[in-house]
Amino acid sequence: MLTDLIKKIDENTEVIDYAVSKYFAKRLGVKDVKTIDALGTDGNLTFGQKINIFCDIMPLTKIDNAKFKVYSKINSEILQNDEFLAHPHSLSNLKSYSPFLFNTYLISNEISTAKEKLIFAIQQLADDVVRLTDEYIKKPKIYYNKNVGITLPQ
């Protein structure tokens, strides 16, 4: 079950990372996505740094911003820790996110154990962040300002 979760997060992170990098490249007028990665310290812009920049420049709702930030932290804790599967209580490190995840993604009580609930909620978050990334990149939200009229996010 944990192996499937790690695989799903790894696949979704690749999709999100590429989409965000492609978006940044387009905004900067650069054709190569690898140029975006080179903008970070030591020539490596990490996934977490990309998500932080994305959250800063996009007009995200508070809940969507939280979803991106929690996903980024879960990604770094799971994928950056090579010994995640080796520890019998590897999910205990992620329990700090469980109130947010349970309140956001658990509607019914069909899932019985806390471990299953956490895994289910993380999987839902992963899918949601992929969907939100695509949604915000393709169709940015339009805001109305009575002093200026309709404005697009910068």
C-alpha positions as CSV (number, residue, x, y, z in Angstrom):
1,M,0.0,0.0,0.0
2,L,2.8,2.4,0.8
3,T,4.7,1.4,-2.3
4,D,1.7,2.4,-4.4
5,L,1.4,5.7,-2.6
6,I,5.1,6.5,-3.2
7,K,4.7,5.5,-6.9
8,K,1.6,7.7,-7.2
9,I,3.3,10.7,-5.6
10,D,6.4,10.2,-7.7
11,E,4.4,10.1,-10.9
12,N,2.2,13.1,-9.9
13,T,5.2,15.1,-8.9
14,E,6.8,14.6,-12.3
15,V,3.6,15.8,-14.0
16,I,3.3,18.9,-11.7
17,D,7.0,19.7,-11.9
18,Y,7.0,19.6,-15.7
19,A,3.8,21.6,-16.0
20,V,5.1,24.3,-13.6
21,S,8.5,24.4,-15.3
22,K,6.8,24.7,-18.7
23,Y,4.6,27.5,-17.4
24,F,7.6,29.4,-16.0
25,A,9.5,28.9,-19.3
26,K,6.6,30.3,-21.3
27,R,6.3,33.3,-18.9
28,L,10.0,34.0,-19.2
29,G,10.1,33.6,-22.9
30,V,12.5,30.6,-22.7
31,K,12.0,27.5,-24.9
32,D,13.9,25.0,-22.8
33,V,12.4,23.8,-19.5
34,K,15.9,22.9,-18.3
35,T,16.7,26.6,-18.2
36,I,14.2,27.0,-15.4
37,D,15.9,24.3,-13.3
38,A,19.2,26.2,-13.7
39,L,17.7,29.3,-12.0
40,G,17.9,27.7,-8.5
41,T,20.9,27.8,-6.2
42,D,23.7,25.6,-7.5
43,G,21.9,25.4,-10.8
44,N,19.1,23.3,-9.4
45,L,15.6,24.7,-8.7
46,T,13.9,22.1,-6.5
47,F,10.3,21.0,-6.7
48,G,9.6,22.7,-3.4
49,Q,11.1,26.0,-4.6
50,K,9.0,25.8,-7.9
51,I,5.8,25.2,-5.9
52,N,6.6,28.2,-3.6
53,I,7.2,30.5,-6.6
54,F,4.1,29.1,-8.3
55,C,2.0,29.8,-5.2
56,D,3.4,33.3,-4.9
57,I,2.7,34.4,-8.5
58,M,-0.7,32.6,-9.1
59,P,-3.9,34.0,-7.6
60,L,-4.6,30.8,-5.6
61,T,-7.4,30.6,-3.1
62,K,-6.3,30.0,0.5
63,I,-7.4,26.3,0.4
64,D,-5.6,25.7,-3.0
65,N,-2.5,27.4,-1.7
66,A,-2.6,25.1,1.4
67,K,-3.1,22.0,-0.9
68,F,0.0,22.9,-2.9
69,K,2.1,23.6,0.3
70,V,1.0,20.4,2.0
71,Y,1.6,18.3,-1.1
72,S,5.1,19.8,-1.5
73,K,6.0,19.0,2.1
74,I,4.6,15.4,1.9
75,N,6.5,15.0,-1.4
76,S,9.8,16.1,0.2
77,E,9.2,13.9,3.3
78,I,8.3,10.8,1.3
79,L,10.5,11.0,-1.8
80,Q,13.6,12.6,-0.2
81,N,13.7,10.1,2.6
82,D,15.2,6.9,1.1
83,E,14.4,5.0,4.3
84,F,10.6,5.8,4.3
85,L,9.5,2.3,3.5
86,A,12.1,0.7,5.9
87,H,10.6,2.3,9.0
88,P,7.5,0.4,10.3
89,H,6.0,3.7,11.5
90,S,6.9,5.7,8.4
91,L,3.4,7.3,8.1
92,S,3.7,8.7,11.7
93,N,5.8,11.6,10.3
94,L,2.9,12.6,8.1
95,K,0.3,12.6,10.8
96,S,0.8,16.3,11.4
97,Y,-1.0,16.8,8.0
98,S,-3.9,14.5,8.9
99,P,-6.3,17.1,10.3
100,F,-6.1,19.1,7.1
101,L,-6.2,16.1,4.9
102,F,-9.1,14.4,6.7
103,N,-11.2,17.7,6.8
104,T,-10.5,18.2,3.1
105,Y,-10.8,14.8,1.6
106,L,-12.6,12.4,3.9
107,I,-16.4,12.7,3.4
108,S,-17.5,9.2,4.6
109,N,-16.4,6.9,7.3
110,E,-16.1,3.9,5.1
111,I,-12.4,3.6,5.6
112,S,-11.7,2.1,9.0
113,T,-8.1,2.6,10.1
114,A,-6.2,5.8,10.5
115,K,-3.4,4.5,8.2
116,E,-5.9,3.8,5.4
117,K,-7.6,7.2,5.9
118,L,-4.2,9.0,5.7
119,I,-3.1,7.1,2.6
120,F,-6.5,7.7,0.9
121,A,-6.4,11.4,1.7
122,I,-2.8,11.8,0.4
123,Q,-3.8,10.0,-2.8
124,Q,-6.8,12.4,-3.2
125,L,-4.5,15.4,-2.5
126,A,-2.0,14.2,-5.1
127,D,-4.7,13.9,-7.8
128,D,-6.2,17.3,-6.7
129,V,-2.9,19.1,-7.0
130,V,-2.4,17.8,-10.5
131,R,-5.8,19.0,-11.5
132,L,-5.3,22.4,-9.8
133,T,-2.0,22.9,-11.5
134,D,-3.5,22.3,-14.9
135,E,-6.5,24.5,-14.1
136,Y,-4.5,27.5,-12.9
137,I,-2.0,27.3,-15.7
138,K,-4.6,27.0,-18.5
139,K,-7.3,29.3,-17.2
140,P,-6.1,31.9,-14.7
141,K,-8.8,33.4,-12.5
142,I,-10.1,36.9,-13.5
143,Y,-10.8,39.4,-10.8
144,Y,-12.9,42.5,-10.9
145,N,-11.6,45.7,-9.3
146,K,-14.2,48.6,-9.3
147,N,-11.4,51.2,-9.7
148,V,-9.8,49.5,-12.7
149,G,-12.4,47.2,-14.2
150,I,-11.6,43.6,-15.1
151,T,-8.0,42.7,-14.4
152,L,-6.0,39.6,-15.2
153,P,-3.5,38.3,-12.6
154,Q,0.0,39.4,-13.2
